[in-house]
């Protein structure tokens, strides 16, 4: 029978960043397996499910930076490419000796819980901070229902200016909502941390403005909340080009908010995918977009207290249409 080393041979197509790689399931499983073979104990193993997600792309990018000293990693592994050859060599070295291939996946010891604080302190952007017209057209095609490309662009314009979902430090644009943190922590920190946990009195009130006066302050605020209650903190901020709240992680297609934030930090393409996922989970929102019902769009996307959101979406859309 062939050895484990023999089974770690090649991939048929590229693996990694969505839109840049083909991500055939068998190839993705092999790359996941290779990374698990070299995974140090403090890090989390990848699920060998044949699906290329943000965690795998980040692992590839981190490997390209730390092992191959690539200045601008692309998060893609090509067949017979430098990243694949290096990863294959490292994985084979990690195998202690001749082994019999097992039909079961290689067992990776359950690691210690990693330092998740890196989620709010470490830059992991792969450089893809803007979207192309093709990206927006693809998103419109996924939503279907004749939804115009410029309507998706209008949401991006209203939420983040439409230029980028990233700030100058290559971290996603965020806004921390103290009343949401209060909700998910059962008012536990109202007295001890009133600047992080406070009741909702008005939209963008004084404390909100203080916490979000600039992106450096917003991320420091989120980091402070994260130290108290990591999951609640991440669910209490909005992220990226479309400013989707963390508590919407499931609607966007993520199994938890940690995975969602990992994806939001990676690139604008991931932020767009989250927007598409969120819209698809809301038939009322898609219907409003189809019918150009701006009030329906505002209430379904931004909640009951949407202010003049409907007028801003309409204005942004009509301005984009005039440029055709």
C-alpha positions as CSV (number, residue, x, y, z in Angstrom):
1,X,0.0,0.0,0.0
2,X,1.2,3.6,-0.6
3,X,2.5,5.6,2.3
4,X,1.1,8.8,3.6
5,X,4.0,10.6,2.0
6,X,3.1,9.1,-1.4
7,X,-0.5,10.2,-1.0
8,X,0.6,13.9,-0.5
9,X,1.6,14.3,-4.1
10,X,-0.1,17.0,-6.2
11,X,-3.2,19.1,-6.8
12,X,-5.0,19.4,-10.1
13,X,-5.8,23.1,-9.8
14,X,-5.3,26.2,-7.7
15,X,-6.6,26.4,-4.1
16,X,-7.3,29.5,-2.0
17,X,-8.7,32.9,-2.5
18,X,-12.2,32.9,-4.0
19,X,-12.3,34.3,-7.5
20,X,-8.6,33.5,-8.0
21,X,-8.6,29.8,-7.4
22,X,-10.7,26.9,-8.8
23,X,-10.9,25.2,-5.4
24,X,-11.7,21.6,-6.5
25,X,-12.8,19.8,-3.3
26,X,-10.2,17.0,-3.5
27,X,-7.4,19.6,-3.9
28,X,-8.8,21.7,-1.0
29,X,-8.8,18.7,1.2
30,X,-5.2,17.9,0.4
31,X,-4.1,21.5,1.2
32,X,-6.1,21.4,4.4
33,X,-4.4,18.1,5.3
34,X,-0.9,19.5,4.5
35,X,-1.5,22.5,6.8
36,X,-2.8,20.2,9.6
37,X,0.3,18.1,9.4
38,X,2.5,21.2,10.1
39,X,0.0,22.9,12.5
40,X,1.8,23.8,15.7
41,X,-0.1,23.0,18.9
42,X,-1.1,26.6,19.8
43,X,-3.0,26.9,16.4
44,X,-6.4,25.5,15.4
45,X,-6.5,22.6,12.9
46,X,-8.5,23.1,9.7
47,X,-11.6,21.1,9.1
48,X,-10.8,18.8,6.2
49,X,-14.1,19.4,4.4
50,X,-12.9,20.3,0.9
51,X,-14.2,23.8,1.2
52,X,-12.0,26.9,0.8
53,X,-13.1,29.4,3.4
54,X,-11.5,32.5,5.0
55,X,-9.6,30.5,7.6
56,X,-7.8,28.4,4.9
57,X,-7.1,31.5,2.8
58,X,-5.6,33.3,5.9
59,X,-3.5,30.2,6.7
60,X,-2.1,30.2,3.1
61,X,-1.4,34.0,3.3
62,X,0.3,33.6,6.7
63,X,2.4,30.8,5.4
64,X,3.4,32.8,2.3
65,X,4.5,35.7,4.5
66,X,6.2,33.8,7.3
67,X,7.8,30.8,5.4
68,X,8.3,32.3,1.9
69,X,8.8,35.9,2.9
70,X,6.3,37.1,0.3
71,X,5.6,40.8,0.7
72,X,2.1,40.7,-0.8
73,X,0.7,37.2,-0.4
74,X,-2.2,36.3,-2.8
75,X,-3.6,33.5,-0.6
76,X,-3.4,31.1,-3.6
77,X,-1.6,27.7,-4.0
78,X,-0.9,26.7,-7.6
79,X,-0.1,23.2,-8.7
80,X,3.7,22.8,-8.7
81,X,4.1,26.4,-7.6
82,X,6.5,27.7,-5.0
83,X,3.9,27.7,-2.1
84,X,2.8,24.2,-2.9
85,X,6.3,22.7,-3.2
86,X,7.4,24.3,0.1
87,X,4.2,23.3,1.9
88,X,4.6,19.7,0.6
89,X,8.2,19.6,1.7
90,X,7.3,20.9,5.2
91,X,4.4,18.4,5.6
92,X,6.6,15.4,4.6
93,X,9.2,16.5,7.1
94,X,6.4,16.5,9.8
95,X,5.7,12.8,9.2
96,X,7.9,10.9,11.5
97,X,8.6,7.9,9.3
98,X,7.1,5.4,6.8
99,X,3.4,5.0,7.6
100,X,0.6,3.0,6.2
101,X,-2.1,5.2,4.5
102,X,-5.3,5.1,6.5
103,X,-8.7,5.7,4.9
104,X,-9.4,8.1,7.8
105,X,-8.0,11.7,7.9
106,X,-4.8,12.2,9.7
107,X,-5.6,12.7,13.4
108,X,-4.5,16.1,14.6
109,X,-4.3,16.6,18.4
110,X,-6.9,19.1,19.8
111,X,-4.9,22.3,20.3
112,X,-5.0,24.8,23.1
113,X,-7.4,27.7,22.5
114,X,-5.5,30.2,20.3
115,X,-5.0,33.8,21.3
116,X,-8.2,35.3,19.7
117,X,-7.1,38.8,20.7
118,X,-5.3,38.8,17.4
119,X,-8.7,39.2,15.7
120,X,-8.9,42.8,17.0
121,X,-5.2,43.7,16.8
122,X,-3.6,41.9,13.9
123,X,-3.8,43.0,10.2
124,X,-4.5,40.1,7.9
125,X,-5.7,42.0,4.8
126,X,-4.3,40.4,1.6
127,X,-4.4,43.7,-0.2
128,X,-7.7,43.4,-1.9
129,X,-9.4,46.5,-0.5
130,X,-11.5,47.5,-3.5
131,X,-14.0,45.9,-5.7
132,X,-14.2,45.8,-9.5
133,X,-17.3,46.3,-11.7
134,X,-17.1,42.6,-12.4
135,X,-17.3,41.9,-8.7
136,X,-20.5,43.9,-8.4
137,X,-22.0,42.3,-11.5
138,X,-21.3,38.9,-10.1
139,X,-23.0,39.9,-6.9
140,X,-26.1,41.1,-8.8
141,X,-26.2,37.9,-10.7
142,X,-26.1,35.9,-7.5
143,X,-29.0,37.9,-6.1
144,X,-31.0,37.7,-9.3
145,X,-34.5,39.1,-9.6
146,X,-33.3,41.8,-12.0
147,X,-31.6,43.7,-9.1
148,X,-29.4,46.5,-10.7
149,X,-25.6,46.5,-10.2
150,X,-25.8,50.1,-9.2
151,X,-28.2,49.4,-6.4
152,X,-25.6,47.2,-4.7
153,X,-23.0,49.9,-5.3
154,X,-25.5,52.4,-3.7
155,X,-25.5,50.3,-0.5
156,X,-21.7,50.4,-0.5
157,X,-21.7,54.2,-1.2
158,X,-24.0,54.9,1.7
159,X,-22.3,52.5,4.2
160,X,-18.7,53.2,3.5
161,X,-18.4,55.8,0.7
162,X,-18.2,53.0,-1.9
163,X,-14.4,53.3,-2.2
164,X,-13.2,50.7,0.2
165,X,-14.3,48.7,3.2
166,X,-10.9,49.2,4.8
167,X,-9.4,52.0,6.8
168,X,-5.9,53.4,6.4
169,X,-4.4,50.7,8.7
170,X,-5.8,47.9,6.4
171,X,-8.3,46.9,9.0
172,X,-12.1,46.8,8.0
173,X,-14.1,49.9,8.6
174,X,-16.1,49.3,11.8
175,X,-18.5,51.0,14.2
176,X,-19.0,49.8,17.7
177,X,-22.5,49.8,19.2
178,X,-22.5,49.9,22.9
179,X,-26.2,49.2,23.3
180,X,-25.7,46.0,21.4
181,X,-22.8,45.0,23.6
182,X,-25.1,45.8,26.6
183,X,-27.7,43.4,25.2
184,X,-25.3,40.5,24.7
185,X,-23.7,40.9,28.1
186,X,-27.0,41.2,30.0
187,X,-26.1,44.8,31.2
188,X,-23.2,43.3,33.2
189,X,-20.9,46.1,32.4
190,X,-23.2,49.1,32.7
191,X,-21.7,50.4,35.9
192,X,-18.1,49.3,35.5
193,X,-17.7,50.2,31.8
194,X,-20.4,52.7,31.0
195,X,-18.5,53.8,27.8
196,X,-18.8,50.3,26.4
197,X,-22.2,49.3,27.7
198,X,-25.0,51.8,27.7
199,X,-28.8,51.9,26.8
200,X,-30.0,53.1,23.4
201,X,-31.3,56.7,23.7
202,X,-30.7,58.1,20.2
203,X,-29.1,57.1,16.9
204,X,-25.4,57.9,17.0
205,X,-25.5,59.6,20.4
206,X,-22.6,61.2,22.2
207,X,-21.0,58.0,23.5
208,X,-21.3,56.4,20.1
209,X,-19.6,59.4,18.5
210,X,-16.9,59.3,21.1
211,X,-16.3,55.5,20.5
212,X,-16.3,55.9,16.7
213,X,-14.7,59.3,16.1
214,X,-12.1,57.6,13.9
215,X,-11.1,54.1,13.0
216,X,-8.2,53.9,15.4
217,X,-10.6,54.8,18.3
218,X,-13.3,52.4,17.1
219,X,-10.8,49.4,17.0
220,X,-9.5,50.3,20.4
221,X,-13.0,50.4,21.7
222,X,-13.7,47.0,20.2
223,X,-10.5,45.6,21.6
224,X,-11.4,46.9,25.1
225,X,-14.9,45.2,24.9
226,X,-13.2,42.1,23.5
227,X,-11.2,41.7,26.6
228,X,-14.3,41.6,28.7
229,X,-16.5,39.4,26.4
230,X,-15.0,38.4,23.0
231,X,-18.1,37.0,21.3
232,X,-20.4,39.7,22.5
233,X,-17.9,42.4,21.5
234,X,-17.5,41.1,17.9
235,X,-21.3,40.8,17.6
236,X,-21.6,44.4,18.6
237,X,-19.7,46.0,15.8
238,X,-20.5,46.5,12.1
239,X,-17.9,45.6,9.5
240,X,-16.6,46.5,6.1
241,X,-17.9,48.1,3.0
242,X,-21.5,47.2,3.8
243,X,-21.3,47.7,7.6
244,X,-23.0,44.4,8.5
245,X,-23.4,43.8,12.2
246,X,-21.5,40.9,13.7
247,X,-24.6,39.3,15.2
248,X,-25.7,38.7,11.6
249,X,-22.9,36.1,11.1
250,X,-25.3,33.2,10.5
251,X,-27.4,35.1,8.0
252,X,-24.2,35.9,6.1
253,X,-23.2,32.2,6.0
254,X,-20.7,31.8,8.9
255,X,-20.9,29.3,11.7
256,X,-19.8,31.9,14.3
257,X,-18.9,35.5,14.6
258,X,-15.2,34.7,14.9
259,X,-15.2,33.3,11.3
260,X,-17.1,36.2,10.1
261,X,-14.7,38.8,11.4
262,X,-11.8,36.7,10.1
263,X,-13.3,36.9,6.6
264,X,-14.2,40.6,6.9
265,X,-10.5,41.3,7.7
266,X,-9.2,39.5,4.6
267,X,-10.5,41.5,1.6
268,X,-13.3,43.4,0.0
269,X,-14.5,40.3,-1.9
270,X,-15.3,38.6,1.4
271,X,-17.2,41.6,2.5
272,X,-19.2,41.5,-0.7
273,X,-19.9,37.8,-0.2
274,X,-21.2,38.5,3.3
275,X,-23.6,41.2,1.9
276,X,-24.9,38.8,-0.8
277,X,-25.5,36.1,1.9
278,X,-27.3,38.6,4.2
279,X,-29.6,39.7,1.4
280,X,-30.4,36.2,0.3
281,X,-31.5,35.4,3.8
282,X,-34.0,38.2,3.7
283,X,-36.7,37.7,1.1
284,X,-38.3,41.0,2.1
285,X,-35.1,42.9,1.5
286,X,-34.6,41.2,-1.9
287,X,-38.2,42.0,-2.9
288,X,-37.7,45.7,-1.8
289,X,-34.5,45.8,-3.9
290,X,-36.3,44.3,-6.9
291,X,-39.1,46.8,-6.7
292,X,-36.9,49.8,-5.8
293,X,-38.8,50.2,-2.6
294,X,-36.3,52.4,-0.7
295,X,-38.3,52.5,2.5
296,X,-38.5,48.7,2.4
297,X,-34.7,48.5,1.8
298,X,-34.0,50.9,4.6
299,X,-36.1,49.1,7.2
300,X,-35.0,45.6,6.3
301,X,-31.3,46.5,6.1
302,X,-30.9,49.1,8.7
303,X,-33.7,48.5,11.2
304,X,-36.8,50.5,12.2
305,X,-34.8,53.6,13.3
306,X,-33.3,54.1,9.8
307,X,-33.6,57.8,9.7
308,X,-33.1,59.1,6.2
309,X,-31.5,55.9,5.0
310,X,-34.1,55.4,2.3
311,X,-33.4,58.8,0.8
312,X,-29.7,58.3,0.9
313,X,-29.9,54.9,-0.9
314,X,-32.2,56.4,-3.6
315,X,-29.9,59.4,-4.0
316,X,-26.8,57.2,-4.3
317,X,-28.5,54.9,-6.8
318,X,-29.8,57.7,-9.0
319,X,-26.4,59.4,-9.0
320,X,-24.8,56.2,-10.2
321,X,-27.5,55.6,-12.9
322,X,-26.8,59.1,-14.3
323,X,-23.2,58.2,-14.8
324,X,-24.1,55.3,-17.2
